[in-house]
Amino acid sequence: MESRNRCSVIIIGAGISGIAAARVLAKNGVEDILILEASESIGGRMKKGSFGGVAVELGAGWIAGVGGEKPNPVWNLAVESGLRTCYSDYSNARFNIYDRSGNIYPSGVASDAYKKGVDSAIRNLREDEPHNATTPETPIEKAIDFILHDFEMAEVEPISTYIDFGESEFLVADERGYEYLLYKVTEDFLLMSDGKILDDRLKLNTVVRGINQSTDGVTVTTEGGCVYEADYVILSVSIGVLQSQLISFNPHLPVHNNFVL
């Protein structure tokens, strides 16, 4: 079992909220921190992969809320970092299809093909639907169910992002990926070289299993048996992780109707 000297703050989760919290602490002189991340990289839902030799986003893909009276901090960071983006126009599918240079696909054929394909799939599904609603099971059923219900109806108006920052959206179309923004943020307070984080205050592949709070502070135990101590802990994991009970808490977190408060 490994122990380390006590630090001021342990941050659990190296997604955008965890990294942002670490950056704020560092800017305010709190550099005695430790960031524990369960996966092999920072970014959380900002994650890219490779498909056919091209970088594709596996998580976050758009910067929403651009062009309003208030500046969107994510958009500002993208501009400062030179992240390549493309304007998304949902009134015309053609304007959401780009070539490798980021230019809008020049033909209206794409728009017609997209519309015909979606309309045909929806029509076929409705014709095959029984009178009683059923749960979609096949990949195509799930995709169409998403288009019919979730895509258009899942968000409740008004959406604060668009009210505060603007109504435009931009697709991230950069080979470096959306996650590049987060690596730019870490340059302010973590040791880096050639785009890689070398700072030992960030520990990847470290799954937290237990958090114990006492009058002496907080003790964090990992899956590998490591024990870390701090004065404070900032928990930056998803609600799903909390509900899964992957992490045990002492004392227990308050729960109401299966939601962690």
N, C-alpha and C positions, 0 to 999 in steps of 0.2 A: 504494500500500500504506500503510495507516494503522498507526501505532504509538501506544502510550499509555505513560505512565509506569508503572513497576513498582508492583505492589500486593502485599499480603501473601498473599492467597488468591484464586484463581479457582475458582468453583463452576460446573460444567458441568451444566446441567439445572435447571429451575425447577419441578419437581414438588414433592410434599410433602416428600421427603427432602432435596432441595436447599435449599428454603426453610427447613426446620427446621435444617439445618446452618448456614445464614447467620444465623439467629436466635440460635443458641447462640454462634456466634463474636461477634456483636454484644454479647450479654449479658456476654461475658467480655472486652470491651474491644477486640476486633479488628473495627474498622469499615472498615478499608482493604481492602475486598473488591470483587469483580466477579462478577456472575452472568450467564452466557451461556445463552440459551434459544433453541432452534431454531424453536419455533412462535411464534404471534402473541400468546400469553397464558401466564400462569403456571398451574400446576395439574396439568400432566401428564394423568393419566387422570381427574382431576376436571374435567369439561368439560360445559357445558350447551349445548343448542340450542333451537330454537323449532319447535313442531309445532302447527298450527292456532291460533297465537297464544298458546300455552301453553308455558312453559319446561319442557323435558324433559332428563333426565340422559343424556348420551351415554357416560359412563364409570361412575365410582363412583356407586352409588345407595343403599347401605345403610350404617348404622353397626352393625357386628356386635360382639357381646360387651358386653352391658349387663346390669346387675342383680346382678353378683357381688360378692364381698367386696372385690376390688381395683377402684379407679376406673379406667375407661377414659379416657385423656386426650383421645381424639377426642370421646367423648360429653360430657365435661366442657366442652370448648371449644364444642360445639354448644349446650349449655344456656346457657353464659355469653353466647353470641352471639345467643341467641334464635332459633336455626334451627328451623323448623317440621318436625317429624317425625311419622310414624305407625307404630304398633306393627304388626309383621308376625307373623301367626299362620299357620304353614304347615299346621296341622291342619285349617284351614277357609279355603278360598279366598275366601269372602265377606269375611273380615276383612282382606283385602289389597286391597280395592276401595273407593275413596273418592270423595266428591263434591268440588267445588271448594273447599269450606270445610275439607276434611280430615276430615270425618266418615265413619265406616264406612258403606258402602252398606247400606241397611236391608233388602234383600230376599235370601232364600235362593236366588232364581232364578239369581243370578250364579254361585253355587257349583255348582249342578246343571248349568248350561250349560257351565261350564269343565270339569267332570269328564267329561261326556258327549262334549265335543269332543275332549279329549285321548285318552280311551279309544277313541273311534271312529277317530281318526287312527292310533293305535298298532296297533289291530286290522287296519286296512286295509293298513298297511305290512307287518305280519307275514304276511298272506295273500299279498301280492305278492312276498315275499322268496324268492329262489331258494335252493336248498340250500346253495350256497356263499356266504359272506359277501361283500358288495360295498361299495364306498365310496359313501356318500350323495352325490348330485350336486345335486339340485334343492333349493331353499330349504326346502320342507316336509320333505324327507327329512333334511336336515341338522338342522332343528329337532327332529324326532322322535328322531333318533339322539342328540341332546344330552340329551333328556329320559330316554331309555332307559338311557344309559350315563354320560355325563359329569356330569349334574346330581346324580345320586345317588351316584356311585361315584368321582368324581375326587378327593375329599378323604380322606386317611387319618386314622383316629382314633388317638390323641386330637388334637383341634385346639386348639393352645395358646391361641388367642384366646378361645375359650369357657371353657376351664379357668381362665384368669387373670382374665377380666373378666365372665363371666356368659354365659348361654345365650340371652338375648333379642336380637332384632334390630329396628332401626327404619329404615323407609324415609324418606329425605330427600324431603320434599314442600314445598319452599320455592321460590318464584319466583326468589329470588336464586341458587339453585343450591348444590350441595355446595361448589363452589369458593369460596363466600363465606367459609368458614372460613379458607381460606388467605389471603384478602385481609385478614381480621382479624388473622392472625398477622403479616403484613408491616407492619402499622401500628406495630409495636414498633420497627422499625429502618429502614424505607424511607420516603422522603418521598412522601406521598399527598395527593390533593385530590379530593373528591367521588367517592371510591371508585376513583380511577384512580392508578396508580403513576407518579410523575413523576421518581423517583430515577434519575440517570444511571449508577448502579452496577448497574442491571438493563438488559441489552440483549436485546431480543426479536428474532425473525427472524434470529438469528445462528447459523448452522450451523457447528459445529466440525469441522474436517477433519484436523487434525494436532496431536499433543501430543509435544513433544520435551523430554526431561529431561536435564539436564547437572549438572555440579558447581556451576554458577552459579544453578541454579533450574529453572524450567519455562517453556517457550515454547509458547503456544497459537496456532494459525493457523486462521482461519475460511475458509469457502467464498468469501467476498468479498475475501479477501486481507489482512484485518486481522491484525495480530500483537500479542498481549498477553503480558506477562511477569509472573511471580509467583514468590514463594518456594515456594508449595505450590499444588497443584490437588486439588480434591475432585470426583471423577467421580460424577455422580448421574444417569446414563442407564440405560435398561433393558438387560437381558441381550440382548434382540433387537437393539438398536443395536450392541452390542459384537460380536455374532456376525455382523452384516452387514458388518463391516469398513468401515463408513462413516468411522470415525475411524482414522487411522494412528498408531501409537505407536513412538517411538524412545527407549529400547529397546522391543522387542515385549513385549506382555503374555504371560505363560505360558498355554498352552492345553493342555487334557487332554481327549481324546475329544470334541472340538468344543465344550467348555465353557471359558469364560474363567475362570481362577482368580484 
